[in-house]
Amino acid sequence: MAGLEPLYAWARAAVTRPQDALICGVHWELVRHGYRCLGVGDQPGPDERKSELLPAGWEANKEVYTLRYKSTDDARELLLKAIMVEDSMILNVMDCSSQKVADVTLAVADYINPEHLDDFHKVYKNTEELRTRIASGIIVPLGAPAEKAKKELKTEKKDPDLLPDSDPLRIPPRHPAGTRAPSWPSPVNPFAVGGEDLDPFGGRSGGMIVDPLRSGVPRPGTDPSSGIPGRLPPGAVPPGARFDPFGPLGAGRSGPDPDHLPPPGYDDMFM
């Protein structure tokens, strides 16, 4: 409970009973969640200002503590009444604007060592439980100040575990920036049609247009500038020029016959 120690040292002269020490702990939790104390009593007094310290006279009534708080963004004002019932303290907190009320009952002996009121390092116990009870019983029902909520949101955005690219629910995960999808080998299966359309940036070939020369075993390319026996003499096509062959290249070059796979209903006169 960072910050409570200097507060307790400042208020130590007024702490004479265990419930006084517990009020210090409750007060500091409200401060930690974005509230500042205005003063004592139900009604505002003259020259009030928000402070992290407890106001003068806060411990005057050992049976009923009445404190007023205001959020750092001035959006909420709380009225806290801590009532002692035997060995327990009942915290009743009301939001003055919305009239919402939150209640928490704390057993003083669960959080305060009455024999160590002079020693801050021994007076408090079960501090994490105390923080949880105040947060779940008061802060959450009444709502944290907007300024504190914004700070928590910024903290969450800076968390590297919450970056969009590390979302564990995204299937498949996106590739990190600056990288590209792995390059897959080009398929030689004549039925592997549409690979380029599924991975346009992956360096694959073979789109929706069926290339008959790609079926079967891949064949080496033909350099038209070296000439085509029986068709073009060497040098007929300049090196690097675009060349569209006007017939099958090479004698006896095998390839699929277009009639082997006719389209469905090719012999239907009504198609």
N, C-alpha and C positions, 0 to 999 in steps of 0.2 A: 504494500500500500504506500507507494512512493508519494511523498508530500505530506503524509499524515504525521510523520515524526516532528517536523518543525511546528506544525499546528498544535500538536499535543504539548510540546515544550512551551509554546506561547500560552496555552490554556491551563497548564499544569496547576497553577495556584488556585484555580477555581474548581478543579476536579477533587471532590471529597468523597464521592460515592461511585460505585461501579456503573450506575446508569449514566453518570456524567461522561465517563470514558466511552461508553457505547454511543452516546449522542455525538461525541467527537468523530467516531468512526462513520456514523450515518451521514453526518454533515459533510465529511470529506468525500464520500462516495457521490453525493449530489454535486459537489464541486467538480469532481472528476468527470462527471457526465454532462458538464456544460452549464451548470447552474451556479449562481452567486447569491449570497445571503444579503437580504435587505435590512432585516432588523427583527425584533421580537414583537409578539402580540399579534392580534388579528387585524389591527388597523395600521396604516402607514404612519410613520412619524416624521418630524421635520428633518430636513437635510439628509435624507436617506441616500445611500449610494451602494452599488453592488460591491461585494467584497468576498474574498476567499476565507476571511477570518470569521469567527463567531462574534456576534455583536455583544456589546456590554449588557450584562444582566441575563445572559442566556441561561445561566444555571440557578437563577433566583428561586424558582419553584422546582423542587426535586420530584414532584409527583406529576406535573404536567409541563412539558416543554413546548413552547409555541414559537415557531420560526417561519419567516416568509422568505421565499427565494424567487429569483427571476432568471430566466435563461439569458445566455450571453447575446442571443439575437433578439432579445426583447419580445419574443413570440409567446412565451408562457410565463405565468406567475403561479407559484405553488404556495400553499399554506400547509405547513407541517405541524401536526400535533402528536407528541409522543407521550402516551399516558402509561403510568406505572400501575400494574395490577398484580399485587403480590410480588413474585420474582420475575415477572415478564413485562416486557415493554411492547405496547401496541402502537404501531406507527400508522397514523391516519393522514394521508396526503390528498389534497384536493387541488385540481387545476381551476383557478379562479375564473378563467374565461369560458371553458367548456363545462364546468361543474362536474367533471369526472373525478371519481374518488378511487383511491387504491389503499389497501390495508395490508400490513405485514405484522405478524406477532413474533417477537424474538425473546427467547429465554436468555436473560442477561448472563447467567453463569456459563452458557455455551460459548460465549465470545470474550468474556472479561475475567481476568484473574484478580479478585478483589484485594488480595494480599500484596499485589505488585503495582499499585497505582502510581508509585514513584518511579517505576522503571518501564519506560516505553517498550523495551525489547521483550518484556515479559508480561505486560498487562493485557495484550491482545492474543487471542488464540482462534483457530479456525477462521482465519481472515478470508480465505478464498470462499468458504461457505457463506460468510457474511456478505461479501461482494455479490455473490450469485443471488442471494435472497433479496437484496435491495434492487438489483438490476431486474430480476424477473417479477418482483412484486410491486415495484414503483416505476422504474424507468420505462420498461416495456409497455405496461398498460397506459401510462400517460403520454408516452412518446418522448424520444430524445430531441433536444434542440436541433433545428435545421442545420446550424453551423457544424455541429458535431457529426451529423449524418453525412454532410458533404465531405468532411475530412476522412471518415471511414470509407466512403465510396472511392475517394482518390487513392487511399491506401490499397484497396482491393484491386484497382486498375493497375497499380504498380507491381502487383504480385506476379512474378514470372510464371507461376504455375497456372495463372488464369489467362494467359495470352491466348488469342483466338487460334493460333496455329498449334497449340498444345491441347486443344479440346479433346479429351479422351472419347467423347461420344461421336466425333466426326468420323465417318467411314466412307472412303479411306481417308487417312490424314493427308493434308495438303503438303506439297513439297516445300521446303524452306525457300525463302526468297533468294534469287540469284542462281537457282539450280533448275535443271530441266528433268523431265521424266526420263527414265532409263531407256536406252536405245535397244529395241528388240530386233532380233534377226528377221529378215524378210521371209515369209513362209513360202514354201515351194508346193504346198498342197493346192491343187487346182480349185478346191472348194473354199479356200480361205479368202473370200471376197469381202471387201469392206474394211480391211484392216486400217487403211489410211484414214478413212472417215472416223474410225473410233479413236485414233491417235494422230491427229493432224500435225503435231509438233514433235513427234517421236522419231522422225527419220524413217518411217516405214513406207513401203510402197504397196500398191495394189488396192485401188479404191473400188468404187462401185462399178467401174467399167472393166469388164473381164478382158484381160490381156491373154490371147491364146498362146503367145510365145513364152509365157511364164509357166505354163503347165509342164509337168514332168521335171526333168533335170535342167537346171539353169545352163544356158549356152553362152559362150563368149561373144562379145559384141563384134560387129563388122565395121571396119574403117573404109568408108566409101572412097576416100582419096587414093587408096591403093588399087582401085579398079575392081571391077566385077567381071570375072571370066565369062566370056561369051556375051557380055552386055555392054560394059564400059571399059575403055582402056585406062591404064594408070594415069593419074593426074587429071582425069576428066572432071572430078569434083574437087574444088580447092580445099585445102586442109582447114578444118574448123567450120566449114559451111554447113548450114542446115540442109539435110538431105532426106527426102521422103522417098523411100524405095517404091518403085511402081510394079513390083512383083516379088514373089518369094525369093529370098537371097540364098544362093547355094543350091546345088543340084540335090534332089532327093531330101530336101529339108522336111523333117517330119513336123507335124502339128495337128491339132484337132480339126476334124471336118465339121464345118458349121451344121451339116445335116445330121451329125451324130446326136445332137441335143436340140431337136426342134422345139419351138415354144409351145406351150400348152394350147390345144385347140387349133393348131396350124392348118388342119384339114377340114375345119368347120367353116362352111361357106357363110355362116351367119356371124362369125367373129369379126 
